[in-house]
Amino acid sequence: MRVGFLGLGTVGQAVVRLLHEERERLAANGLALEPVRALVRDTARPRAVPAALELTADPARVLDAPDIDLVVEVMGGVEPATSYMLRALRAGRPVVTANKEAVAHRGKDLLEVAAEAGVPLRFEASVAGAIPIVRALKESLAGDRVTEIAGIVNGTSNYVLGLMEEGQDLEAAVRMARERGYAEPDPTRDLDGSDAACKLAILASIAFSARVRPEQVGTCGIQMVSREDLRWGREMGYRLKLLALARRTEAGIEAHVRPTFLPVSHPLAGVGGVTNALLVRGERCGDLVFQGPGAGGDATATAVVGDLLEIARRRLVPGAGALGAGAAEASATLGARVREGPYCTCRDQVEVVPPHRCVTAAYLHLEVADRPGVLAQVAGCLAAHQVSIAEALQKARGEGPVPVLFITHPSPWGALEAAVKEIAGLPVVARVAGLMAVLGR
Ligand SMILES: NC(=O)c1ccc[n+]([C@@H]2O[C@H](COP(=O)([O-])OP(=O)(O)OC[C@H]3O[C@@H](n4cnc5c(N)ncnc54)[C@H](OP(=O)(O)O)[C@@H]3O)[C@@H](O)[C@H]2O)c1
């Protein structure tokens, strides 16, 4: 089967190399996949791929060319990637993508068009790199009812938090992550939680069989986190992670991405570096933990190629599925061509709980005047919004503002934010230095 690429950057080149290096083994199993052509912006730029691959700046050379059977989309961004994928699917070409933004924002349209055209669309690489979580949720766990998914799905922010635990401040940690190749030149989407929100929207939609859109995910990044928060959290028996959490509750699906203190005994608390990890809780299967490289060309390429092979295998089984326009002839010689069934599993109508109603315990870090009665004023604001305090700690004494920490009992996030807004207006409060979620209280 002849493969056309939309994009040939880090992931695209790794996929081409993988297919090249494993070509004999794959061909021996009847799974010959030949990279033919790739759409790029700059055709003159040298690429670390076998020379036979043609580069083009014309999308039609991949999307409309009769010598392309399958399309791999690894260019990123919502547009024009989504339009190109829709065009390939309408033309009967299966598509494999690693693009979380396109799948999270436009997955519904993509899957509907794929179902209408009767061709597969696969996106394992769009979440958590090499970890086969999409297939696990869609297939292996389809018989159970998943009640919760908690994940560290952004390696860059996890790496930055690790450096901050070692004593770096946020700015220095981001700079070091960039120098070591673990952060993009502009890591905004990694640090502000929006990358993780796209991944959580995809995972929650599959796990709970109901569509969750990225804009419904309550999202807060690590920009407010200080190394002191990490140190004090540790002293209290917690580790801080940018946690993507979705759960089924009586009110509906709660989904949020927030800096979250996890008890050290939590299975995700010790996940360091750029590693991704997911904890899936099922009613019958209990807790399952998936862990591994969540990014990087070679690791992500394994997920892309896994999807390609799943599609290519249908060629070996008469009538086992759609193969796309270019492969239809081959399929006809093998037997009746059966259309791909709907791959979308978002069939249930379940409410997504608005972020302000999602319930969590919280850690609040304030800088306040060191005077009698200050804690009572802060406690009064929290109580006015029905937020009850589990612990209060003053971390220093002195003339200037001193840090005080509060751990609250679980409360709606909106109540916490409203209380914090009032607290920030108290004359005795110099600064609200941090508001984070706490799990396991
Ligand atoms: N990198 C990872 O570790 C990783 C992990 C999991 C998922 N992903 C996802 O995989 C996708 C690709 O990531 P990547 O890191 O490989 O990106 P990348 O290195 O920036 O490569 C993007 C490629 O797409 C091409 N491209 C972008 N916009 C284009 C346009 N409008 N027209 C034509 N070509 C265009 C670029 O062409 P030029 O080369 O000419 O600029 C480049 O070849 C993204 O959706 C990303 O989120 C990446």
PDBQT file of the ligand as one rigid body, heavy atoms in Angstrom, charges set to zero:
ROOT
HETATM    1  N1  LIG A 501       6.683  15.600  18.051  1.00  0.00    +0.000 N 
HETATM    2  C1  LIG A 501       6.117  14.744  18.891  1.00  0.00    +0.000 C 
HETATM    3  O1  LIG A 501       6.758  14.204  19.784  1.00  0.00    +0.000 OA
HETATM    4  C2  LIG A 501       4.640  14.418  18.774  1.00  0.00    +0.000 A 
HETATM    5  C3  LIG A 501       4.086  13.449  19.613  1.00  0.00    +0.000 A 
HETATM    6  C4  LIG A 501       2.740  13.101  19.473  1.00  0.00    +0.000 A 
HETATM    7  C5  LIG A 501       1.973  13.760  18.529  1.00  0.00    +0.000 A 
HETATM    8  N2  LIG A 501       2.542  14.719  17.750  1.00  0.00    +0.000 N 
HETATM    9  C6  LIG A 501       1.685  15.386  16.766  1.00  0.00    +0.000 C 
HETATM   10  O2  LIG A 501       2.151  15.033  15.469  1.00  0.00    +0.000 OA
HETATM   11  C7  LIG A 501       1.951  16.097  14.569  1.00  0.00    +0.000 C 
HETATM   12  C8  LIG A 501       3.269  16.467  13.924  1.00  0.00    +0.000 C 
HETATM   13  O3  LIG A 501       4.191  16.852  14.924  1.00  0.00    +0.000 OA
HETATM   14  P1  LIG A 501       5.725  17.105  14.575  1.00  0.00    +0.000 P 
HETATM   15  O4  LIG A 501       6.422  17.283  15.878  1.00  0.00    +0.000 OA
HETATM   16  O5  LIG A 501       6.213  16.086  13.634  1.00  0.00    +0.000 OA
HETATM   17  O6  LIG A 501       5.628  18.532  13.850  1.00  0.00    +0.000 OA
HETATM   18  P2  LIG A 501       6.744  19.261  12.989  1.00  0.00    +0.000 P 
HETATM   19  O7  LIG A 501       8.085  18.684  13.272  1.00  0.00    +0.000 OA
HETATM   20  O8  LIG A 501       6.543  20.724  13.186  1.00  0.00    +0.000 OA
HETATM   21  O9  LIG A 501       6.369  18.885  11.476  1.00  0.00    +0.000 OA
HETATM   22  C9  LIG A 501       5.255  19.420  10.834  1.00  0.00    +0.000 C 
HETATM   23  C10 LIG A 501       5.374  19.105   9.351  1.00  0.00    +0.000 C 
HETATM   24  O10 LIG A 501       4.203  19.552   8.679  1.00  0.00    +0.000 OA
HETATM   25  C11 LIG A 501       4.572  20.412   7.614  1.00  0.00    +0.000 C 
HETATM   26  N3  LIG A 501       3.537  21.441   7.548  1.00  0.00    +0.000 N 
HETATM   27  C12 LIG A 501       3.003  22.147   8.569  1.00  0.00    +0.000 A 
HETATM   28  N4  LIG A 501       2.055  22.989   8.135  1.00  0.00    +0.000 NA
HETATM   29  C13 LIG A 501       2.005  22.815   6.809  1.00  0.00    +0.000 A 
HETATM   30  C14 LIG A 501       1.236  23.403   5.765  1.00  0.00    +0.000 A 
HETATM   31  N5  LIG A 501       0.307  24.340   6.025  1.00  0.00    +0.000 N 
HETATM   32  N6  LIG A 501       1.426  22.981   4.498  1.00  0.00    +0.000 NA
HETATM   33  C15 LIG A 501       2.343  22.033   4.218  1.00  0.00    +0.000 A 
HETATM   34  N7  LIG A 501       3.103  21.426   5.153  1.00  0.00    +0.000 NA
HETATM   35  C16 LIG A 501       2.944  21.828   6.427  1.00  0.00    +0.000 A 
HETATM   36  C17 LIG A 501       5.932  20.965   7.950  1.00  0.00    +0.000 C 
HETATM   37  O11 LIG A 501       6.612  21.308   6.765  1.00  0.00    +0.000 OA
HETATM   38  P3  LIG A 501       8.140  21.894   6.807  1.00  0.00    +0.000 P 
HETATM   39  O12 LIG A 501       8.960  20.754   7.319  1.00  0.00    +0.000 OA
HETATM   40  O13 LIG A 501       8.459  22.250   5.415  1.00  0.00    +0.000 OA
HETATM   41  O14 LIG A 501       8.086  23.051   7.740  1.00  0.00    +0.000 OA
HETATM   42  C18 LIG A 501       6.556  19.773   8.679  1.00  0.00    +0.000 C 
HETATM   43  O15 LIG A 501       7.127  18.892   7.743  1.00  0.00    +0.000 OA
HETATM   44  C19 LIG A 501       1.302  17.215  15.397  1.00  0.00    +0.000 C 
HETATM   45  O16 LIG A 501      -0.096  17.139  15.292  1.00  0.00    +0.000 OA
HETATM   46  C20 LIG A 501       1.737  16.886  16.812  1.00  0.00    +0.000 C 
HETATM   47  O17 LIG A 501       0.840  17.391  17.783  1.00  0.00    +0.000 OA
HETATM   48  C21 LIG A 501       3.844  15.056  17.848  1.00  0.00    +0.000 A 
ENDROOT
TORSDOF 0
